[in-house]
Amino acid sequence: MTHATRRRLIGTGATLLAAQALPLPALAQPRWPARPVQLICPWAAGGGTDAVLRIIATLLEKDLGQPFNVVNRTGGSGVVGHAAIAQAAPDGYTMGMITAEICMLHWQGLTEITYRNYTPLGLMNNDPPGIQVNVSSPHRDVKSLADAIKASRPGQLKASGTGQGGIWHLALAGWLGAMGLKADHVRWVPSNGAAPAMQDLAAGGLDFTTCSVPEARAMLDANRARSLAVMAPERLSAFPNIPTLKEAMGVDYNTGAWRGIAAPLNIPQEAATALSAALKRVFDSAEYKEFLNNRGFGLVYADAAGFGRHLAAADASLGEAMKSAGLAKA
C-alpha cells in the first residue's frame, strides 16, 4: 500500500467517524408534519364550527400528507376546548379552532385564558349577524326598524338569537350602542340558539332577531322572515341582496361569529410557517369555497399577523359590548 493510499483511507475513516459522532437531528431533520396532527374543536359535533373544522382538516391532510384528526372537547360554554388548545404541548402536533367566545369568556370571569395565550395561524371564516323580522313586520328596511327602536320605551321591543350574554346578544348591544342607546333598550329574550329564536320570530313572539343569516336561512327560504341588514363591512357573497348596516342606515358597526386556527404559544417556527401557508391554500381551494358557499358561511380570511390583529380588536369591542350590557365581570 502506497503512502498516498494510506493517507486517503485514514482521511475517509476520519470522515466516517466524524459523521457517526454527529447527533441524529443534525443528520436528518424530519419536516413538519412528520406524524398525525390533532385539531381540537371546542364545540359539539354537527355544529357550524365542527363542520368548518372538518373540511379544513380534510383539505390539510390532502395538502400536507399527514392525518389531521378532529377531536371535540366541549363543555363550560367553550372553556374546556379553548383551554385544551392553549394548554397543549407546544410541539406543533396539537392545535385547534378558536371562536369568538375566546374574546368573551374572560370578560365573564369564566376563565383566565385570553387570545394572548395562542399562536394565531389563520382566520378562516366569519359569520356576521343579520337583523331579521317576521315577514308580516311593517319594517321593510333596517332604518325603519331602527327608528321604531329609538321611538320605543326601554324594554318595549323584544329580540333574541341566543342565550343571555351570547355572541348574538352582544351583537344587539353593540348595534344599540352605535345608535346611542343603552344596551338594554331592547329586551333580550334568552333562547337555546338561533333556530328556536327564529321559530319564535315566525310565530310572532319577537320583534326581531340578531343571528347569522345561515342560521335564519330556513325561515327566510320559507318566506316566514326577512333579513334587513348584516353587521358586516361588506355584503355576504351567499346573500348579496342583504345590505350592510352602513349602506342601509349609515351605522359603521361590524361583528360576527368568527372561526380561526390557532396553536399554543411557542410552537416550532417550522410548524407555524408551514401550517399558515397550508391554511391559505385551503382557503383558496375550490373545495373550501364551495363547502362554505353551499352552507352560507362567510368566506373571510386573514393570515397569522392579520388574525392576531383581528383577535385584539375583537377582544376590545366585545369587552366594551359586554360592559355596556352589564355582563362583564372582569
N, C-alpha and C positions, 0 to 999 in steps of 0.2 A: 504493500500500500504506500502510495507516494505521500509526501508531506502535505501536498496541496489537497489530496483526497481526504486525509485525516482531518485537516482543518475544516473542510466542508461538512464532514459528518459531525464533528464537535459542534459546529455552528447550528446545524439542523437540530441536534439533540437539545441544545440550549433553548432554541426557539420553542420546541415542543414542551419542555419543562416549564417555560415561562407561561405558555398558553394554559397548561394544566393548573398553574398556580392562580390564574385569574378567577375571581368569583363568578358563579354561574350567570348572574344578571348581566355582567359585562360581556359575556359571550352571546347570550340570547335573551333579548328583552321582548316578551310577548306583547303584541299590540293589543290595545283595548278595543272591544271586549274579548277576552280570552276564554270566557265562560258565561253561562246564563246570567241575565240581569233581572232583578226583582223590581217591579213597579208597584208601589203601594197606592191604592185608591181609598181616600178617607170616607167614601160614601158607598151605599149599598149597590150590589149587583143589579143591573137592569135599569139604573137611573141614567141621567144625562152624562154625568161625569164618568161613570163606568163605561158608557158606550164610547165616549170620545177617547178615553184612555186605551180601550181595547183596540180601536182602529189604529191608533198611534203605535201600540205595541206590535201589532201585526206588520205594519209597514217598516218599523225599526228592525224587526227580525229579518225581513226581506233585504233591507239595505245593509245591515251590519253583519249578518251571517251567524248570529247567536240568538237563542231564545230570549224573549222579553216577556216575563211571566207576571200577569196582573194578580195582585193579592188584595182583597178587600178587607180593610181594617176599620170597622165602623164603631160608632159609639161616642157619647159625650158631645153631641152636636158638632161632630167633626174633629174634636180634640184628639181622640185616640189615634186616628190615622195621620193627622198632621204631625203629632208628636213622634210617631214611629218613623216618619221620614226624617225629621230634624235630628233624631237621636240615633239613627242607624250608623253603622261603621262607615267612616268616610273613605271607603276603598273604591268607590265608583261602581259598585255592584248592587246597591240598594238606593233607589230614589223613588220619585212618585209624582203625583199630580196634586198641586196645591190649588185651592179655590179661594174665592173672595172672602170666605169666612175667616181665613187666617188673618185678615186685616180687621176682624170684628171681635173674635173670641177674647183677645186680651183686654179689649176695652170693656168687655162684660165681666172681667175678672175670672174667666173660666180657665185660663192658662197664662203662663208667663212667656210662652213661645210667641214670637212675632216673626214678621217677614225677614228680619235681620238674622234669623237662625238658619237661613237656607242659602245655597248657591243657586241663584236663578239661572235657568238654561234656555227657556223659551216660552213665550206666551203663545198659546195655540188656538184660543177660542174666546169669544166674549159675546154673551147674550144680553143685550141691553133690555130693560123693561119697556114694554108698551103700556099705554093707558087705554084700557078697554071699557066700553059702556055697553049696556043692553041695546039690542038692535032697535028697540022702540024708544030709546032715550031721545029727548029733544035736542041733545047736543050733537051737532053734525061735525064739529071740529073742536080741537083742544082749547082754542081760545074761548069758545062759548062755555065749555066746562070750567075753565079757569075763572071766568067772570062770575059764574054761578057759585064757585067755591068762595071767592072773595066776598060775595054778597051774602053768604050764608052765615048763620050763627055758629060759633065754635061747637063742634060735635054734632051739628045737624046732619051733615052728609056722612055716609059710611063707605069705607073701602076695605079691600082685603087682597090677599095674594099669597100669604104665607103666615107663619106663626109670629107672635109678638117679638120684635127685635130682629126678625129675619131680613135677608137682603132686600126683599121687595117692600117691606115696611120702611126700611131706611131709604129706599128709592123715593117713596112718597114723602118722607120727612125732608129729604133734600130738595125735592121739587117745591114743596110748600115754602121752605126757607128761601129758595131762589126767587119766589114771588113775594117775599117779605112777610110771610105768615108764620105763625108758630107751628111746630111740628105736630101738635095735637089738634089743630084746627079742624081736620077731618078725623072722624072716629075710626080707628083701626079695629077691624073685626078679625081676631086670630083664626086661622084655618090650618088644616093639616097639609097645605100645599096649594099650588095654583089650580089643580084640577077641581077640587071641591069649591074653591073660591069662584071659579068660572061658572060652575053649576049654580051657585048661589046668585051670581050676577044674572044669569039667564032666567032664573026663577023670579027675579025682581027684588031680591033681598039686599042688594047693594046698589050704590050709585055708580061705582066704577071699581076697576081692579088695576093694580100695577103688578105685572108679571111678564115674563118673557113672551114674545109673540109665538114662538113654537109651542109653548105651554097652553096658549089660548087658541091655538090653531083649530082644534076640533070644534069649538063653539063658533069660531069665525067661519069655518067652512060650512057649518050647519046653518049659517045665517041667523044665529041667535045672539051674536055680539058683533061689534066692530071695533077696530083699533084706531084711535085718533092720532097718536103720535108715538115716537120712540125716543127714549132718553139716550141718544147716541150722536156722535159728531157727524155721521152721515147715514143715509138710508140703508136699510138692510137689503143685501142682494136678493135674498129669498122673498122679500116683501117690499118691492120697490115703490108701491103706491102709498106707503105709510110715511108721512113727513116726519122730520125731526122736530124736537121742541123749538129749536132755534128758527127753523123755517116757518113753523106754524104760529109761533107767538113771541119770537124774539128772546126766549129764555135759553141761555147757553149753559145748560146743566146736563151732564152725562154721567152715567154709572152703568153697572151691569154685573152679571154673574159670570165672571171670567174664570178661565182654567189655564194652568201652565205647568210645565215640567220643572221640577227643582230637585236638588240633592242636598245632603248635609253639607255643612261648611267644610272647607279644606279637602275636597276630593282631589285626586290627582289631576293636574292640568291636562294631561293627555285625554282623560276621560271626559272632562268638561268640554274641551275643544271639539273632540270627535262627536260627542252627542249633540252639541249645539248645531254643528254643521249638518248632522243627520236629521235633526228636527226641522231645519229649513227645507231640506229635500222632501221630507214627509209633507210639510205644509204645501209645498209647490206641486205635489203629485196630483194627478187627475183622480186617483182613488180617494184621497183625503177630501178633496174639494167636492167630489160627487157625494161622498158619505154625509158630509155636513150640510150640503145644499139640499139633499133629499129630505133631511130631517129639520131643516130650517134653522140650524145652528149658525151663529155668526162667525164668519171667517175673518179672524183678526190675528195678526202675527207680530211679535216683537222678538228680536234676538236677545241674548243674555243681558247685555247692557240695557237695552230698551225695557226688558221685563223688570229689571231692577228699578228703573225709574218709575215704571208703572206701579210697582208694589209700594214705593214710598208715597206716591201721590194718592193711591187708593187708601192707604192706611190713614193718611191725614184727612181725606174727605169723608171717609166712613166714620172716623172718630168724631169729626165735627157733627155729622148727622146723628150719631148716637148720643152725643152730649145734648144736642138740641131736643132730642126726643126723650131725654131723661133716662136713657138706657145704659149709659156709660158708668162703670164703677171704678175704673182705673184712672 
